[in-house]
């Protein structure tokens, strides 16, 4: 697998304003220790089972191992062709986009500091809407809709426990990729006018969803209006079946119906050196 796996006929069409693709740097380093540092962060990230009996939690062996005090460096992958600089600083990135609500909760830990929670780091997300279109690039995946350049993009700073919460929708799909969310983590950013400048990029990754739950979501409205071909998680060129270490989210249902939404949690191990 290479860092150019997401190019497939789109890079030559993109405007010059998107960030240059990073080379694939697939790292998965397991280290011991850091048990005390991780304890609070993992609790905040919600790795425990849901409080209500009706809720359904989908997790992975990799995330379960993190609760035992093993610090996992989250895999670095290509940021893809649809990134933009200057994300808005906000907790809710949905704007007017319809879809199944997802409440993301991340705990960011620093592998280079004994897995201590990383405070004041900017966690940035961006992903496509239910029809597979990205803001700033609408039309690249075959649909015509309004494009304000900001929907389903944004980020927040981590708190003292390394926690960051963002509300969005479950992404749709487009040709050649499984359903996914893009993530970047920055340190030492400067906030001004509702956005950020400067800083150091310490993590570029992608987040993935349980295949069975995704099938249920994609069958509902408005996702079902997207008639483009969908790539399964098992056939995706980026996800390598590495569980939480490769960005697989822990999902917990917010109710008894798919439309009620989900929480999505992940401990993100980064390297600040």
C-alpha positions as CSV (number, residue, x, y, z in Angstrom):
1,X,0.0,0.0,0.0
2,X,1.3,3.5,-0.7
3,X,0.4,7.0,0.4
4,X,-1.1,7.7,-3.0
5,X,-3.8,5.1,-2.7
6,X,-6.6,7.7,-2.6
7,X,-5.5,9.5,-5.7
8,X,-7.4,7.3,-8.2
9,X,-8.2,9.8,-11.0
10,X,-8.9,12.8,-8.7
11,X,-5.6,14.5,-7.8
12,X,-5.2,15.8,-11.3
13,X,-8.6,17.5,-11.0
14,X,-8.1,19.2,-7.6
15,X,-7.6,23.0,-7.3
16,X,-4.2,24.2,-6.1
17,X,-5.5,25.3,-2.7
18,X,-5.7,21.8,-1.1
19,X,-2.7,20.7,1.0
20,X,-0.1,18.6,-0.7
21,X,-0.5,14.9,0.1
22,X,1.8,13.5,2.8
23,X,3.7,10.3,2.1
24,X,2.3,7.3,3.9
25,X,4.0,6.7,7.2
26,X,2.4,3.6,8.6
27,X,3.5,3.3,12.2
28,X,2.2,1.1,14.9
29,X,4.5,1.1,18.0
30,X,3.4,-0.5,21.2
31,X,5.1,0.6,24.4
32,X,4.6,-0.4,28.0
33,X,4.0,2.0,30.9
34,X,1.8,5.0,30.9
35,X,-0.9,3.2,32.8
36,X,-1.6,6.1,35.2
37,X,-1.6,8.7,32.4
38,X,-4.0,6.7,30.3
39,X,-6.5,5.8,33.0
40,X,-8.3,9.2,33.1
41,X,-8.1,9.7,29.4
42,X,-9.6,6.4,28.5
43,X,-12.4,6.8,30.9
44,X,-13.2,10.2,29.4
45,X,-13.1,8.6,25.9
46,X,-15.9,6.3,26.8
47,X,-14.4,2.8,26.4
48,X,-16.8,1.5,29.0
49,X,-20.0,-0.1,27.9
50,X,-23.1,2.1,27.4
51,X,-25.1,3.0,30.4
52,X,-28.4,1.9,28.9
53,X,-29.2,-1.8,28.2
54,X,-30.6,-0.9,24.8
55,X,-27.4,0.7,23.5
56,X,-25.1,-1.3,21.3
57,X,-21.3,-0.9,21.5
58,X,-19.0,-2.0,18.7
59,X,-15.3,-2.0,19.6
60,X,-12.1,-3.8,18.6
61,X,-9.4,-5.9,20.2
62,X,-6.9,-3.0,19.7
63,X,-9.0,-0.5,21.7
64,X,-9.5,-3.1,24.4
65,X,-5.8,-3.6,24.7
66,X,-5.4,0.2,25.3
67,X,-7.4,-0.1,28.5
68,X,-4.8,-2.5,29.9
69,X,-2.2,0.3,29.9
70,X,-0.6,-0.3,26.5
71,X,0.0,2.9,24.6
72,X,-0.6,2.6,20.9
73,X,0.7,5.0,18.4
74,X,-2.1,5.6,15.9
75,X,-1.3,4.9,12.3
76,X,-0.3,7.8,10.1
77,X,-1.9,7.7,6.7
78,X,-2.4,10.0,3.7
79,X,-4.5,13.1,4.3
80,X,-6.1,12.7,0.9
81,X,-7.1,15.2,-1.8
82,X,-9.8,17.1,0.0
83,X,-8.0,18.9,2.8
84,X,-8.1,22.7,3.3
85,X,-6.2,24.9,5.6
86,X,-7.7,27.2,8.2
87,X,-10.4,25.0,9.7
88,X,-13.1,26.7,11.8
89,X,-12.8,26.2,15.6
90,X,-16.1,24.8,16.6
91,X,-17.6,21.7,18.3
92,X,-20.5,21.2,15.9
93,X,-19.4,21.0,12.2
94,X,-22.7,19.8,10.7
95,X,-24.1,23.2,9.6
96,X,-27.3,22.3,7.7
97,X,-26.1,18.8,6.5
98,X,-28.6,16.0,7.2
99,X,-27.5,12.6,8.3
100,X,-27.2,10.2,11.3
101,X,-25.6,12.2,14.2
102,X,-22.2,11.1,15.5
103,X,-20.8,12.5,18.7
104,X,-17.0,12.0,18.5
105,X,-14.9,11.9,21.7
106,X,-11.2,11.6,21.4
107,X,-8.4,11.4,24.0
108,X,-5.1,12.5,22.6
109,X,-2.0,11.1,24.3
110,X,1.7,11.8,23.6
111,X,3.8,8.7,23.0
112,X,6.9,10.8,23.5
113,X,5.8,11.9,27.0
114,X,5.0,8.5,28.6
115,X,1.5,8.6,27.0
116,X,0.5,11.6,29.0
117,X,-2.7,13.4,27.8
118,X,-1.8,16.1,25.3
119,X,-3.5,19.4,26.2
120,X,-4.2,22.4,24.0
121,X,-3.8,20.4,20.8
122,X,-6.1,21.1,17.9
123,X,-8.1,18.0,16.7
124,X,-9.4,18.7,13.2
125,X,-11.9,16.6,11.3
126,X,-13.3,16.7,7.8
127,X,-15.4,14.3,5.7
128,X,-17.9,14.1,2.9
129,X,-21.7,14.5,3.3
130,X,-24.3,11.8,2.7
131,X,-23.9,12.1,-1.0
132,X,-20.1,11.8,-0.9
133,X,-19.3,15.4,-1.5
134,X,-16.7,17.5,0.3
135,X,-17.1,21.2,1.0
136,X,-14.8,23.2,-1.2
137,X,-14.9,20.4,-3.8
138,X,-18.6,19.8,-4.5
139,X,-19.2,18.1,-7.8
140,X,-16.0,16.0,-7.7
141,X,-18.1,13.0,-6.8
142,X,-21.0,13.5,-9.2
143,X,-23.6,15.5,-7.3
144,X,-24.7,19.2,-7.6
145,X,-25.4,21.0,-4.3
146,X,-24.6,24.3,-2.5
147,X,-20.9,24.6,-1.5
148,X,-19.9,27.0,1.2
149,X,-16.5,25.5,1.6
150,X,-16.9,24.8,5.3
151,X,-19.6,22.2,5.9
152,X,-18.4,19.1,7.8
153,X,-15.0,20.7,8.6
154,X,-13.7,22.0,11.9
155,X,-11.9,21.3,15.1
156,X,-11.5,21.9,18.8
157,X,-8.6,22.2,21.3
158,X,-8.0,19.3,23.7
159,X,-8.6,20.0,27.4
160,X,-6.2,19.2,30.3
161,X,-7.1,15.5,30.0
162,X,-6.4,15.4,26.3
163,X,-10.1,15.2,25.5
164,X,-11.8,16.7,22.5
165,X,-15.5,16.4,21.5
166,X,-16.9,17.1,18.0
167,X,-20.5,16.6,16.7
168,X,-21.0,15.7,13.1
169,X,-22.9,13.2,10.9
170,X,-22.0,9.7,9.7
171,X,-20.2,10.2,6.4
172,X,-21.6,9.0,3.1
173,X,-19.5,7.2,0.5
174,X,-17.9,7.7,-2.9
175,X,-16.1,5.6,-5.5
176,X,-12.9,3.7,-4.5
177,X,-13.0,4.4,-0.7
178,X,-14.7,2.9,2.3
179,X,-16.6,5.3,4.5
180,X,-14.1,7.4,6.5
181,X,-13.3,10.6,8.3
182,X,-10.0,12.6,8.0
183,X,-8.2,13.7,11.1
184,X,-5.3,16.0,11.8
185,X,-3.8,16.9,15.2
186,X,-1.8,20.2,15.5
187,X,0.1,21.6,18.5
188,X,1.0,25.3,19.2
189,X,-1.6,26.8,16.9
190,X,-2.7,30.4,17.2
191,X,-6.5,31.0,17.4
192,X,-8.0,34.1,15.8
193,X,-11.3,35.1,14.2
194,X,-12.8,31.6,14.7
195,X,-10.0,29.7,13.0
196,X,-6.3,28.9,13.5
197,X,-2.9,29.7,12.0
198,X,0.6,28.2,12.4
199,X,1.4,25.3,14.7
200,X,3.0,21.9,14.1
201,X,1.2,19.0,12.6
202,X,1.8,15.9,14.8
203,X,-0.7,13.5,13.4
204,X,-2.5,12.8,10.1
205,X,-4.9,9.9,10.1
206,X,-8.3,8.5,9.0
207,X,-11.2,7.1,11.1
208,X,-13.3,4.1,10.1
209,X,-16.7,2.6,11.0
210,X,-17.9,-0.9,11.7
211,X,-19.0,-2.4,8.4
212,X,-22.3,-3.9,9.6
213,X,-23.4,-0.6,11.3
214,X,-22.3,1.3,8.2
215,X,-24.5,-0.9,6.0
216,X,-27.5,0.0,8.1
217,X,-26.8,3.7,8.0
218,X,-26.1,3.8,4.3
219,X,-29.6,2.2,3.7
220,X,-31.4,5.1,5.4
221,X,-32.3,8.6,4.0
222,X,-30.5,10.7,2.8
223,X,-27.6,8.2,2.3
224,X,-29.8,5.9,0.1
225,X,-30.0,8.7,-2.4
226,X,-26.3,8.3,-3.2
227,X,-26.2,5.8,-6.1
228,X,-22.4,5.8,-6.5
229,X,-20.6,2.5,-5.9
230,X,-19.4,1.9,-2.3
231,X,-16.2,0.2,-1.4
232,X,-16.3,-2.1,1.6
233,X,-14.0,-1.6,4.6
234,X,-12.3,-4.9,3.8
235,X,-11.5,-3.7,0.3
236,X,-10.3,-0.2,1.3
237,X,-6.8,0.7,0.2
238,X,-6.0,2.7,3.3
239,X,-7.5,0.7,6.2
240,X,-5.3,-2.3,7.0
241,X,-7.6,-4.2,9.5
242,X,-5.6,-2.9,12.4
243,X,-8.5,-2.1,14.6
244,X,-8.3,1.0,16.8
245,X,-4.6,1.4,16.0
246,X,-5.6,2.0,12.4
247,X,-8.5,4.4,13.3
248,X,-11.4,2.0,13.8
249,X,-13.9,3.8,16.1
250,X,-15.6,2.4,19.1
251,X,-19.3,3.0,18.4
252,X,-22.2,3.1,20.9
253,X,-25.8,3.6,19.9
254,X,-27.6,6.6,21.3
255,X,-31.0,4.8,21.0
256,X,-32.8,1.8,19.7
257,X,-32.9,3.1,16.1
258,X,-30.1,3.9,13.6
259,X,-31.5,7.4,13.2
260,X,-30.9,8.1,16.9
261,X,-27.2,8.3,16.2
262,X,-24.0,7.1,17.8
263,X,-21.1,8.1,20.0
264,X,-17.7,7.4,18.5
265,X,-14.6,7.2,20.7
266,X,-10.9,6.7,20.1
267,X,-7.7,7.2,22.0
268,X,-5.3,8.8,19.5
269,X,-1.6,8.2,20.2
270,X,0.6,10.8,18.6
271,X,4.3,11.6,18.5
272,X,5.2,15.2,19.3
273,X,9.0,14.8,18.6
